[in-house]
């Protein structure tokens, strides 16, 4: 059995050795490496390495190891790189030129915008999950009439972060765009300050929180621009005094007399559009959203939905889009099970599925995407079909007036049950969501079993056709 140290030691020479490694990081499922020269990577050997579920080449070189595993392998890998003295100096200039060229190729306006959105909102997801679970637990206790002395405290703990999320968004926005993080937070705090109720803009009194995270994002962006303008023009002797003052003053006033009102209009429109979409065209909308979400994840375009989810949670208490999108993961699980059943003689692939399936059931689909369905081709498409069917199921009930939402973003699959909320009793909401998951599992399985094996996938079935003599 391979330990995390064994895996790290096996990975290092295949990525060109410690001299080729510039940076090491990880997310939920992937080891993310900055490499000086990607031509030194032995990708074929990497893909064949036990425990490697897939490879993604983007602005960083990403090795999919799966949840839990990557968190243990990363520190071991970092230690090996450090012990080897990091990268060789002679590769510095060449590596820098290669990185700049690659960054230029990948830095399209859309990719750059999505990456920055992710850098702003993804760090907030752990707090959203924790507070969302507590909010769901508190709601259950209130409905059951249990622990009345504890529920007010739970409500305060669960709600405090959401009440001040604008400050965190502002902090992260300024940090991402090169401003002073605390100034970004200070400007964004204007959005949630109770005293704004005394301010009138466009003939209407403002409300604390108006515009939500969109207003905070816009305010911090403006604050960063003002700060940079001041840094370039204010004399050094006065910079420490004037720059923060002008940044907060100018950005704060513009936020109060323009951005909050405009962002409030946009946020209201987003909420109305989401509700209308599911209430009017629920089954069709669910089919499209559930069917397209896996390709969006693969391309990284799903990051654009994070501010929308966050806005809906702030505005309505839950996002109605996430349960529909979560059906894509159910289709992926069903497809993987079909592959497991059909490819009985492919020991390596079945081992990959066994290791990745628990994560898939909990909504972490990347190990199954990159390790199973995408390399096989057709199972990826049939997995999307499963997601479409599950999304249509949840969307159909939305047309009947039964909205299913979640109080936080991040988890999916079975892990989403503690975060469920809606306009019906929790048991009804959970039953609809469970029905969507089962529909996604079943459709993904049947579609893959029947139509998912041609070409390379069919070749893997060949041993079953000729029994051993």
Secondary structure by P-SEA (a helix, b strand, c coil): cccaaaaaaaaaaaaccccccccccccccccccccccccccaaaaaaaccccccccccccbbbbbcaaaaaaaaaaaaaaaaaaccccccaaaaaaaaaaaaaaaaccaaaaaaaaaaaacccaaaaaaaaaaaaaaaaaaaaaccccccaaaaaaaaccccccaaaaaaaaaaaaacccaaaaaaaacccccccccccccccccccccccaaaaaaaaaaaaaaaaaaaaaccccccccccaaaaaaaaaaaaaaacaaaaaaaaaaaaaaaaaaaaaccaaaaaaaaaaaaaaaaaacccccaaaaaaaaaaaccccaaaaaaaaaaaaaaaaaaaaaaaaccaaaaaaaaaaaaaaaaacccccccccccccccaaaaaaaaaaaaaaaaaaaaaaacbbbbbcccccccccccccccccccaaaaaaaaaaaaaaaaaaaaaaaacccccaaaaaaacccccccc
